[in-house]
Amino acid sequence: MSQARTNLIFLLSLATALLCLGTVFFFLHVISDKNEHSSDVLATLENKIEQKNDVSLVHKQVAEIQADDDMVTSHFVDPTKINAFVDYLGAFGTNTNTQIAVKDIKLAPKDKNSIITSISIVGAFSDVEKSITLLENDTYQIHITNLTLGENAPAATPPVPTTLKSKGAVPPPVSLPIWEADISFSVLSS
């Protein structure tokens, strides 16, 4: 009986050992599967984060390119908006106390991307000079091809009010010379 009992204990011990060993291998297999799954999930998550960063970088670069394009476009005159450009030139006269008259606007025969413009500026010398400076330093790509500056007859003196004449306080007549500048320039168009 002791032999049978020893065999029974041996078999139970062997079964318990095999069960423990199987459980250990099972848990190791489950853990390795979970590690692989976690690695795959982390790799997928990392790819998604990189894609999101790439998309945000692309959006940022597109916005920068659009801003650069808008800035470059602001230096050109759109041929379909020449009326707005003429009004823009007229604003120079309002801003500088001069009279600006657009004499001629035409497309350049040789260079299809430029507009040839001729204007006349009339006013006091300092105002005419200020208008020319503003025109030269404008945001549009303006290239002055011809500039003629000349003095016209002096402006008529304003009449003296009769109240000042009767009091004997007549100011000395002041006549300001009128200057006229004829300018031809080309402007890049889009």
C-alpha positions as CSV (number, residue, x, y, z in Angstrom):
1,M,0.0,0.0,0.0
2,S,2.8,2.3,0.6
3,Q,3.9,1.8,-3.0
4,A,0.4,2.7,-4.2
5,R,0.3,5.7,-2.0
6,T,3.8,6.8,-3.1
7,N,2.7,6.5,-6.7
8,L,-0.5,8.4,-6.1
9,I,1.5,11.2,-4.4
10,F,4.0,11.1,-7.2
11,L,1.2,11.3,-9.8
12,L,-0.6,14.1,-8.0
13,S,2.7,16.0,-7.6
14,L,3.5,15.4,-11.3
15,A,0.0,16.6,-12.3
16,T,0.3,19.6,-10.0
17,A,3.8,20.4,-11.4
18,L,2.5,20.1,-15.0
19,L,-0.5,22.2,-14.2
20,C,1.7,24.9,-12.6
21,L,4.1,24.7,-15.5
22,G,1.3,24.9,-18.0
23,T,-0.2,27.9,-16.1
24,V,3.2,29.7,-16.2
25,F,3.5,29.0,-20.0
26,F,-0.1,30.2,-20.5
27,F,0.6,33.4,-18.6
28,L,3.9,34.0,-20.4
29,H,2.1,33.5,-23.8
30,V,-0.8,35.9,-22.7
31,I,1.8,38.5,-21.5
32,S,3.8,38.2,-24.8
33,D,0.6,38.6,-26.8
34,K,-0.4,41.6,-24.7
35,N,3.1,43.1,-25.2
36,E,2.8,42.6,-29.0
37,H,-0.7,44.2,-29.0
38,S,0.5,47.1,-26.8
39,S,3.5,47.6,-29.2
40,D,1.2,47.6,-32.2
41,V,-1.2,50.1,-30.5
42,L,1.7,52.4,-29.5
43,A,3.1,52.2,-33.1
44,T,-0.3,53.0,-34.5
45,L,-0.7,55.9,-32.0
46,E,2.7,57.2,-32.9
47,N,1.9,57.1,-36.6
48,K,-1.4,58.9,-35.9
49,I,0.4,61.6,-33.9
50,E,3.0,62.0,-36.7
51,Q,0.2,62.3,-39.3
52,K,-1.5,64.9,-37.2
53,N,1.7,66.8,-36.8
54,D,2.3,66.5,-40.5
55,V,-1.2,67.8,-41.3
56,S,-0.9,70.7,-38.9
57,L,2.6,71.5,-40.4
58,V,1.1,71.3,-43.9
59,H,-1.8,73.6,-42.9
60,K,0.7,76.1,-41.4
61,Q,2.8,76.0,-44.6
62,V,-0.2,76.5,-46.8
63,A,-1.2,79.5,-44.7
64,E,2.3,80.9,-45.0
65,I,2.3,80.3,-48.8
66,Q,-1.1,82.0,-49.0
67,A,0.2,85.0,-47.0
68,D,3.2,85.2,-49.3
69,D,1.0,84.9,-52.4
70,D,-1.3,87.7,-51.1
71,M,1.7,89.9,-50.4
72,V,3.1,89.3,-53.9
73,T,-0.3,89.9,-55.5
74,S,-0.6,93.2,-53.6
75,H,2.4,94.5,-55.7
76,F,0.6,93.8,-59.0
77,V,-2.3,95.6,-60.7
78,D,-5.0,93.3,-61.8
79,P,-5.9,94.3,-65.4
80,T,-9.6,93.8,-64.7
81,K,-9.4,96.3,-61.9
82,I,-7.8,99.2,-63.7
83,N,-10.6,101.6,-62.6
84,A,-9.7,100.9,-59.0
85,F,-6.1,101.6,-59.8
86,V,-7.0,104.9,-61.4
87,D,-9.1,105.8,-58.3
88,Y,-6.1,104.8,-56.2
89,L,-3.9,107.2,-58.2
90,G,-6.5,109.9,-57.7
91,A,-6.2,109.4,-54.0
92,F,-2.6,110.5,-54.2
93,G,-3.9,114.0,-55.1
94,T,-6.3,114.1,-52.2
95,N,-3.6,113.0,-49.8
96,T,-1.0,115.5,-51.0
97,N,-3.0,118.6,-51.9
98,T,-2.3,118.2,-55.6
99,Q,-4.4,117.6,-58.6
100,I,-3.6,114.3,-60.3
101,A,-5.0,113.6,-63.8
102,V,-4.5,110.3,-65.5
103,K,-3.6,111.0,-69.1
104,D,-3.2,107.5,-70.5
105,I,-3.3,103.9,-69.5
106,K,-2.4,101.1,-71.9
107,L,-1.0,97.6,-71.9
108,A,2.7,97.4,-72.8
109,P,3.1,96.0,-76.3
110,K,6.3,94.1,-75.6
111,D,5.8,93.1,-72.0
112,K,2.4,91.6,-71.5
113,N,2.7,91.8,-67.7
114,S,2.9,95.5,-67.4
115,I,0.7,98.6,-67.8
116,I,2.1,101.9,-69.1
117,T,0.6,104.9,-67.4
118,S,1.0,108.6,-67.8
119,I,-0.2,111.1,-65.2
120,S,0.0,114.8,-64.6
121,I,0.5,116.3,-61.1
122,V,-0.3,120.0,-60.5
123,G,0.3,121.8,-57.2
124,A,2.9,123.5,-55.0
125,F,6.5,122.2,-55.4
126,S,6.6,120.5,-52.0
127,D,3.3,118.8,-52.7
128,V,4.3,117.7,-56.2
129,E,7.5,116.3,-54.8
130,K,5.7,114.5,-52.0
131,S,3.3,112.9,-54.6
132,I,6.3,111.8,-56.7
133,T,8.0,110.3,-53.6
134,L,4.8,108.5,-52.6
135,L,4.4,107.1,-56.1
136,E,8.0,105.9,-56.2
137,N,7.8,104.2,-52.9
138,D,4.3,102.7,-53.4
139,T,3.5,99.0,-52.7
140,Y,2.9,98.5,-56.5
141,Q,5.9,97.6,-58.6
142,I,6.2,101.0,-60.3
143,H,9.1,101.8,-62.6
144,I,9.2,105.5,-63.6
145,T,10.3,105.8,-67.2
146,N,9.9,109.6,-67.8
147,L,9.5,112.6,-65.5
148,T,9.2,116.2,-66.5
149,L,8.9,118.8,-63.8
150,G,8.2,122.4,-64.7
151,E,6.9,125.6,-63.2
152,N,3.8,127.3,-64.5
153,A,2.6,130.8,-64.1
154,P,2.0,131.9,-60.5
155,A,-1.4,131.3,-59.0
156,A,-3.7,134.2,-58.8
157,T,-3.7,136.0,-55.5
158,P,-6.9,135.7,-53.6
159,P,-9.0,138.9,-53.6
160,V,-8.6,141.0,-50.5
161,P,-11.9,141.4,-48.5
162,T,-13.4,144.9,-48.6
163,T,-13.4,145.0,-44.8
164,L,-9.6,144.8,-44.8
165,K,-9.3,147.4,-47.5
166,S,-11.4,149.9,-45.6
167,K,-9.3,149.4,-42.5
168,G,-6.1,149.9,-44.4
169,A,-4.8,146.5,-43.4
170,V,-4.2,145.0,-46.8
171,P,-1.8,142.0,-46.7
172,P,1.0,142.0,-49.2
173,P,0.1,140.0,-52.3
174,V,1.5,136.5,-52.2
175,S,1.8,134.5,-55.3
176,L,2.8,130.8,-55.1
177,P,4.2,129.3,-58.2
178,I,2.4,126.3,-59.5
179,W,4.4,123.3,-60.5
180,E,3.4,120.5,-62.9
181,A,5.0,117.1,-63.2
182,D,4.3,114.8,-66.2
183,I,5.2,111.3,-65.2
184,S,5.2,108.1,-67.3
185,F,5.7,104.8,-65.6
186,S,5.1,101.1,-66.0
187,V,3.4,99.0,-63.4
188,L,3.6,95.2,-63.2
189,S,0.3,93.5,-63.6
190,S,-0.8,90.0,-62.7
